[in-house]
Amino acid sequence: MAIRKIFKDLSAVCVMAGLGTAAFAVDIKANIKMSGDVMRVEKQKSTGDKEWSWLNNEPRNQKDDDGIILEVDNGNAGAHLAMWYKTAENSGADNNETDDWQAYFRRTYVWVKPVDMLKVRLGYVGYDGHFKEKIDEYKVGSPFALKERDWSKHPMYINCNDVEGWGFGAEVRPIEQLLLNAGITPGAKGGFENETGSGSGTKQASTEEKSGIYNKDETNFKHSKIAPWGIGARYWLGEHIELQASFRDGGGRATANNRFGTWRVLRFGAGYTDATTFAFVQPILGFDLDKSDDKWKMHGYCIDLYGEKQIDSFKFYLHAPVTIRRTSDDDDLNYMEMNFKAEYNTGSHGNLDDVKPYIQLCSSQNESYGIEYRAWCFGKHFKNTLNLTYKLGVSCNISGAELDLGLQYEERSKYAREKTDFAYGIAIPFSVKFKNF
């Protein structure tokens, strides 16, 4: 059934492309990403035994890029159709999956420009043109508690007024330097599975409900009435400086038994760009609806710092978001993450272009473990949560494909070693990306 559904979706894309060529310019793109480990070994803390695995190829989720993109544009009207796919989470005789494959459309919308300064959108109304780390385009600082980060308040939504669902949106450019945008999704239905988790990196996908946002209380939106909305602004101050601001409301309200989407984000940003430099700083404020008195309170804020600099053939990257929590909970800790990378472009060698050896030093990027095992917590907890990942690698391009291969050593924190029983991990990670071909 699932395979037939995929072919049905692909057929619909082809039909729309054929119809659109008569009056519209049609651009069809495809993106494929495959990543995993050639080899991985992890040492158990308690026994000293080593767990070996080979060829951990996990193309289960096309998370970073939509698989197939179709864009239709005649200047004053158009459409954007993007298909995302996912294979089974598990395999083998014990797999209880009833549907091994999933394919559905996301980030899909139609738009019109009734006047030159106004663009109106129907469908997916997320707007993600704000500052974000270029090493990992979805990485952004978060003002919320560690225990809420992975599934309740996803960083993807912190970065913009991205309501990640079906609704109405608009962009207005009153003057050339200023762009205003807004979006709202009236209703509970959205384009993502309602995923919940315990905060340890595990998740469960509900087959009954689709959720437009990740909700704080780890329940579905079946009986809720929510309307996530957001507004944003971008202002270009000359050729090199850009100022940004955005506000996002989870759209939720308290009910007798649950609270849905009861969080808000206010973000400011200032960025600088030239031929060799890209940098930004953006304070991000997080607000929660306090359960004790039903008042909105700022429970935390984040200073999101990012910079990259090219010097001749060298290029350096640094991302260091710092989160300060303002609650009285003992387990609600201040924390930070860090990602540093230095690369050297050696040029072309045979069929390989932009061959770049690099070194990378960062807090853990291993998403197999929850965020509480990956961040560095301040104060007396810093020593117990300090972890480091060292990576030597090389990246290159070949005929439109982006290749990356490295050798990685993951030093677990004391806290992670106690909770997961793994002292360290060594891996040979790889990734292959075909983008917009």
C-alpha positions as CSV (number, residue, x, y, z in Angstrom):
1,M,0.0,0.0,0.0
2,A,2.8,2.4,0.9
3,I,4.7,1.8,-2.3
4,R,1.6,2.4,-4.3
5,K,1.0,5.6,-2.4
6,I,4.5,6.8,-3.3
7,F,4.0,6.2,-7.0
8,K,0.6,7.9,-6.8
9,D,2.2,11.0,-5.3
10,L,5.0,10.9,-7.9
11,S,2.4,10.6,-10.6
12,A,0.6,13.6,-9.2
13,V,3.8,15.6,-9.4
14,C,4.4,14.7,-13.0
15,V,0.8,15.6,-14.0
16,M,1.1,19.0,-12.3
17,A,4.4,19.6,-14.0
18,G,2.9,18.8,-17.4
19,L,-0.1,21.0,-16.9
20,G,2.0,23.8,-15.5
21,T,4.3,24.1,-18.5
22,A,1.6,25.6,-20.6
23,A,1.4,28.9,-18.8
24,F,4.1,28.8,-16.1
25,A,7.8,28.3,-15.8
26,V,8.3,25.0,-14.1
27,D,11.4,24.1,-12.2
28,I,11.7,20.5,-10.8
29,K,14.4,19.6,-8.3
30,A,15.4,16.5,-6.6
31,N,17.4,16.1,-3.4
32,I,18.9,12.8,-2.0
33,K,20.8,12.4,1.2
34,M,22.4,9.3,2.5
35,S,24.5,9.2,5.7
36,G,25.7,6.8,8.3
37,D,28.9,5.1,9.5
38,V,31.3,2.8,7.6
39,M,32.3,1.5,11.0
40,R,31.4,2.3,14.7
41,V,32.7,0.9,17.9
42,E,31.5,1.9,21.4
43,K,33.1,0.8,24.7
44,Q,30.8,-0.2,27.6
45,K,31.8,1.5,30.9
46,S,30.8,-1.3,33.2
47,T,32.3,-4.4,31.4
48,G,34.9,-2.9,29.1
49,D,33.3,-4.8,26.2
50,K,33.3,-3.2,22.8
51,E,30.2,-3.1,20.5
52,W,31.2,-3.2,16.8
53,S,29.0,-2.3,13.9
54,W,29.6,-2.0,10.2
55,L,28.0,-0.1,7.4
56,N,25.4,1.7,9.5
57,N,23.6,3.2,6.6
58,E,20.5,4.9,7.9
59,P,18.7,6.8,5.1
60,R,15.5,6.5,7.1
61,N,14.5,10.1,7.2
62,Q,15.0,12.7,4.5
63,K,15.1,15.3,7.2
64,D,17.4,17.9,5.8
65,D,16.1,18.2,2.3
66,D,12.8,17.5,0.6
67,G,13.1,14.5,-1.7
68,I,11.4,16.0,-4.8
69,I,10.6,19.7,-5.3
70,L,8.4,21.2,-8.0
71,E,8.2,25.0,-8.3
72,V,5.8,26.8,-10.6
73,D,6.2,30.6,-11.2
74,N,4.9,33.1,-13.7
75,G,6.0,36.1,-11.8
76,N,2.7,37.0,-10.2
77,A,1.5,33.6,-9.1
78,G,3.0,30.2,-8.4
79,A,3.3,27.1,-6.3
80,H,5.8,25.1,-4.4
81,L,5.3,21.4,-4.0
82,A,7.8,19.4,-1.9
83,M,7.7,15.7,-1.1
84,W,9.3,14.2,1.9
85,Y,9.9,10.4,2.4
86,K,10.7,8.1,5.2
87,T,11.5,4.4,5.4
88,A,10.8,2.0,8.3
89,E,12.3,2.8,11.7
90,N,13.2,-0.9,12.2
91,S,13.6,-4.0,10.1
92,G,13.6,-7.7,10.7
93,A,11.3,-10.4,12.0
94,D,10.5,-8.4,15.2
95,N,9.5,-5.3,13.3
96,N,5.9,-4.4,14.1
97,E,5.7,-1.7,11.5
98,T,2.5,-1.9,9.4
99,D,3.7,0.6,6.9
100,D,7.4,0.4,6.1
101,W,7.4,3.4,3.8
102,Q,5.9,6.9,4.2
103,A,5.7,9.7,1.7
104,Y,3.8,12.9,1.9
105,F,4.0,16.5,1.0
106,R,5.3,19.2,3.3
107,R,6.4,22.8,2.7
108,T,3.7,22.9,0.0
109,Y,1.9,26.1,-0.9
110,V,0.4,28.3,-3.6
111,W,1.0,32.0,-3.8
112,V,-0.2,35.1,-5.6
113,K,1.0,38.7,-5.8
114,P,-2.1,41.0,-6.1
115,V,0.3,43.9,-6.1
116,D,4.1,44.0,-6.4
117,M,4.7,44.7,-2.8
118,L,2.4,42.0,-1.4
119,K,2.8,38.2,-1.7
120,V,0.0,36.1,-0.2
121,R,0.5,32.4,0.5
122,L,-2.0,29.5,1.1
123,G,-0.8,26.2,2.5
124,Y,2.6,25.9,4.3
125,V,3.3,29.3,5.7
126,G,6.6,28.8,7.5
127,Y,9.1,31.5,7.0
128,D,12.7,30.5,7.7
129,G,14.8,33.2,6.2
130,H,16.4,34.1,9.5
131,F,19.9,33.6,10.9
132,K,21.0,30.0,11.3
133,E,24.2,28.0,11.5
134,K,25.5,27.0,8.1
135,I,27.3,23.9,9.4
136,D,23.9,22.4,10.3
137,E,21.1,24.6,8.7
138,Y,18.6,23.5,11.4
139,K,20.9,24.3,14.3
140,V,19.9,27.3,16.4
141,G,20.2,28.3,20.0
142,S,17.2,27.6,22.3
143,P,16.0,29.5,25.4
144,F,14.1,26.5,26.8
145,A,14.9,23.8,29.3
146,L,17.1,20.9,28.3
147,K,14.4,18.4,29.2
148,E,12.0,20.1,26.7
149,R,14.4,20.6,23.8
150,D,14.2,17.6,21.6
151,W,10.5,17.1,21.1
152,S,8.5,19.6,23.1
153,K,10.1,22.8,21.8
154,H,12.0,21.9,18.7
155,P,14.9,24.3,17.7
156,M,13.6,24.4,14.1
157,Y,10.7,26.5,15.4
158,I,12.7,28.7,17.7
159,N,14.5,30.1,14.6
160,C,11.6,31.7,12.9
161,N,7.8,32.3,13.0
162,D,7.5,28.9,11.3
163,V,4.1,27.6,12.2
164,E,4.9,24.4,10.2
165,G,1.4,23.6,9.1
166,W,-1.4,24.6,6.7
167,G,-2.7,28.1,6.9
168,F,-2.3,31.6,5.5
169,G,0.8,33.7,5.2
170,A,1.8,37.1,3.7
171,E,5.0,38.9,2.9
172,V,5.0,42.7,2.5
173,R,7.9,44.8,1.2
174,P,6.9,48.4,1.8
175,I,10.4,49.7,0.9
176,E,13.3,47.9,-0.8
177,Q,15.3,47.4,2.5
178,L,12.4,46.1,4.6
179,L,10.6,42.8,4.4
180,L,7.7,42.0,6.8
181,N,6.1,38.6,7.1
182,A,3.3,36.8,9.0
183,G,1.7,33.4,9.2
184,I,-1.1,31.6,11.0
185,T,-2.3,28.0,11.1
186,P,-5.9,27.8,12.4
187,G,-6.4,24.3,13.6
188,A,-4.7,21.2,14.9
189,K,-3.8,19.4,11.8
190,G,-0.4,19.7,10.3
191,G,2.2,18.0,8.2
192,F,4.3,16.1,10.7
193,E,3.7,13.0,12.8
194,N,3.0,13.9,16.4
195,E,6.2,12.6,17.9
196,T,6.7,12.4,21.6
197,G,9.6,11.3,23.7
198,S,11.0,11.0,27.2
199,G,13.9,13.4,26.5
200,S,16.4,10.5,26.2
201,G,16.5,10.6,22.5
202,T,13.6,8.1,22.0
203,K,10.4,8.9,20.2
204,Q,7.1,7.5,19.5
205,A,5.0,8.4,16.4
206,S,1.3,8.6,16.8
207,T,-0.6,7.1,13.9
208,E,-3.9,8.8,15.0
209,E,-3.0,12.4,14.9
210,K,-0.8,14.7,12.8
211,S,0.6,17.6,14.7
212,G,1.6,21.0,13.1
213,I,4.0,21.7,16.0
214,Y,5.9,19.8,18.6
215,N,3.8,20.1,21.8
216,K,5.1,20.6,25.3
217,D,2.9,18.2,27.1
218,E,3.6,15.1,25.0
219,T,0.1,14.4,24.0
220,N,-1.9,14.8,20.8
221,F,-4.1,17.7,19.7
222,K,-7.2,15.6,19.0
223,H,-9.5,17.7,21.2
224,S,-7.6,21.0,21.2
225,K,-8.1,24.2,19.2
226,I,-4.8,25.8,18.5
227,A,-3.7,28.5,16.1
228,P,0.1,28.9,16.0
229,W,1.1,32.2,14.5
230,G,4.1,34.4,14.0
231,I,5.4,37.7,12.6
232,G,8.8,38.7,11.5
233,A,10.8,41.5,10.0
234,R,14.1,41.8,8.1
235,Y,15.9,45.1,7.5
236,W,19.0,45.6,5.4
237,L,21.2,48.4,6.6
238,G,23.5,49.0,3.7
239,E,25.3,46.1,1.8
240,H,26.7,44.2,4.8
241,I,24.4,44.5,7.9
242,E,21.0,42.9,8.4
243,L,18.7,43.3,11.3
244,Q,16.0,40.8,12.2
245,A,13.2,40.3,14.6
246,S,10.5,37.7,15.0
247,F,7.8,36.6,17.4
248,R,6.2,33.2,17.5
249,D,3.2,32.1,19.6
250,G,2.5,28.4,20.0
251,G,-1.2,29.2,19.6
252,G,-2.2,27.1,22.6
253,R,-4.4,27.8,25.6
254,A,-4.8,26.0,28.9
255,T,-7.7,23.5,29.2
256,A,-8.9,21.6,32.2
257,N,-6.5,18.8,31.7
258,N,-3.9,19.9,29.3
259,R,-2.0,22.8,27.9
260,F,-1.3,22.9,24.2
261,G,1.3,25.1,22.5
262,T,1.6,27.3,25.6
263,W,5.0,28.9,24.8
264,R,6.3,31.9,23.0
265,V,9.5,33.0,21.5
266,L,10.8,36.6,20.9
267,R,14.0,36.8,18.9
268,F,16.2,39.7,17.7
269,G,19.2,39.4,15.5
270,A,22.0,41.4,13.9
271,G,24.2,39.9,11.2
272,Y,27.2,40.9,9.0
273,T,28.0,39.5,5.6
274,D,30.7,40.2,3.1
275,A,32.8,38.2,0.6
276,T,34.8,36.4,3.4
277,T,32.7,36.8,6.5
278,F,29.3,35.7,7.9
279,A,28.5,36.4,11.5
280,F,25.5,37.0,13.7
281,V,24.4,37.5,17.3
282,Q,20.7,36.9,18.3
283,P,19.2,37.1,21.7
284,I,16.3,34.7,22.0
285,L,13.7,35.0,24.8
286,G,11.5,32.1,25.8
287,F,8.1,32.5,27.5
288,D,6.0,29.9,29.2
289,L,2.4,30.0,30.6
290,D,3.1,29.4,34.2
291,K,0.9,26.6,35.6
292,S,0.7,28.1,39.1
293,D,-0.9,31.4,38.3
294,D,-1.7,31.3,34.5
295,K,0.6,34.2,33.7
296,W,3.2,34.4,30.9
297,K,6.7,34.4,32.3
298,M,10.2,34.6,30.7
299,H,11.7,31.4,32.0
300,G,14.9,31.6,29.9
301,Y,16.9,33.3,27.3
302,C,19.7,32.4,24.8
303,I,22.5,34.4,23.3
304,D,23.1,32.7,20.0
305,L,26.6,33.4,18.6
306,Y,27.9,32.3,15.2
307,G,30.7,33.3,12.9
308,E,32.6,32.0,9.9
309,K,35.7,33.6,8.3
310,Q,37.6,32.7,5.1
311,I,41.3,33.6,5.0
312,D,42.8,32.6,1.6
313,S,42.2,28.8,1.3
314,F,41.4,28.4,5.0
315,K,37.9,28.7,6.4
316,F,36.9,28.8,10.1
317,Y,33.4,28.2,11.7
318,L,32.3,28.7,15.3
319,H,28.8,28.3,16.8
320,A,28.4,28.8,20.5
321,P,24.8,29.3,21.8
322,V,24.5,30.0,25.5
323,T,21.2,29.4,27.4
324,I,20.4,31.0,30.8
325,R,17.4,29.6,32.7
326,R,15.5,31.8,35.2
327,T,13.4,29.2,37.1
328,S,14.0,27.9,40.6
329,D,13.9,24.3,39.6
330,D,17.1,22.5,40.6
331,D,17.2,20.4,37.5
332,D,16.6,23.4,35.2
333,L,20.2,24.1,34.4
334,N,22.1,26.8,32.4
335,Y,23.9,25.2,29.4
336,M,25.6,25.7,26.2
337,E,26.7,23.9,23.0
338,M,29.7,24.4,20.8
339,N,30.8,23.6,17.3
340,F,34.2,24.6,15.8
341,K,35.4,23.6,12.4
342,A,38.5,24.6,10.3
343,E,38.9,23.5,6.7
344,Y,41.5,24.0,3.9
345,N,40.5,24.0,0.3
346,T,43.1,22.2,-1.8
347,G,41.3,22.8,-5.1
348,S,40.5,20.2,-7.7
349,H,42.1,16.7,-8.1
350,G,40.9,14.7,-11.1
351,N,37.1,14.6,-11.0
352,L,37.0,15.8,-7.4
353,D,36.4,19.6,-6.9
354,D,36.8,21.7,-3.8
355,V,38.6,19.0,-1.9
356,K,38.7,20.2,1.8
357,P,40.5,18.4,4.6
358,Y,39.1,19.6,7.9
359,I,39.2,19.3,11.7
360,Q,36.1,19.6,13.9
361,L,35.8,19.9,17.6
362,C,32.3,20.1,19.2
363,S,30.0,19.1,21.9
364,S,28.3,15.8,21.1
365,Q,26.3,15.7,17.8
366,N,25.2,12.1,18.4
367,E,21.4,12.3,18.1
368,S,21.1,8.7,19.4
369,Y,21.3,10.3,22.8
370,G,19.1,13.0,24.2
371,I,20.1,16.6,24.4
372,E,20.8,16.3,28.1
373,Y,23.7,14.1,27.2
374,R,25.0,16.4,24.6
375,A,25.0,19.9,26.1
376,W,27.5,21.4,28.6
377,C,25.8,22.5,31.8
378,F,27.3,25.3,33.9
379,G,28.2,25.5,37.5
380,K,28.9,22.4,39.6
381,H,27.5,20.3,36.8
382,F,30.0,21.4,34.1
383,K,32.6,18.7,35.0
384,N,30.0,15.9,34.9
385,T,28.5,17.1,31.6
386,L,31.6,18.0,29.6
387,N,31.8,15.9,26.5
388,L,33.9,16.4,23.3
389,T,33.7,15.0,19.8
390,Y,36.9,15.2,17.7
391,K,36.7,14.6,13.9
392,L,39.2,14.6,11.1
393,G,37.6,14.5,7.7
394,V,37.6,15.5,4.1
395,S,34.8,16.8,1.9
396,C,34.6,17.3,-1.8
397,N,32.2,17.7,-4.8
398,I,31.9,15.4,-7.7
399,S,29.4,15.9,-10.6
400,G,26.9,17.7,-8.3
401,A,27.3,15.3,-5.4
402,E,28.6,16.5,-2.0
403,L,30.7,13.8,-0.3
404,D,32.1,13.7,3.2
405,L,34.2,11.1,5.0
406,G,35.8,11.3,8.4
407,L,37.3,9.6,11.5
408,Q,35.5,10.6,14.7
409,Y,36.1,10.0,18.4
410,E,33.3,10.8,20.9
411,E,34.3,11.2,24.5
412,R,31.2,10.8,26.6
413,S,30.6,12.9,29.7
414,K,30.5,11.4,33.1
415,Y,26.8,11.9,33.2
416,A,26.3,10.2,29.9
417,R,28.6,7.3,30.9
418,E,26.5,6.6,34.0
419,K,23.2,6.8,32.1
420,T,24.1,4.9,28.9
421,D,27.0,2.7,30.1
422,F,29.1,3.8,27.0
423,A,32.5,5.4,27.8
424,Y,33.4,6.5,24.3
425,G,32.7,5.9,20.6
426,I,34.8,5.7,17.5
427,A,33.3,5.9,14.1
428,I,34.0,6.5,10.4
429,P,31.0,8.7,9.4
430,F,30.1,9.4,5.8
431,S,27.5,11.4,3.9
432,V,26.4,11.8,0.3
433,K,24.2,14.6,-0.9
434,F,22.7,15.3,-4.3
435,K,21.1,18.8,-4.1
436,N,18.9,20.4,-6.7
437,F,19.8,18.2,-9.6
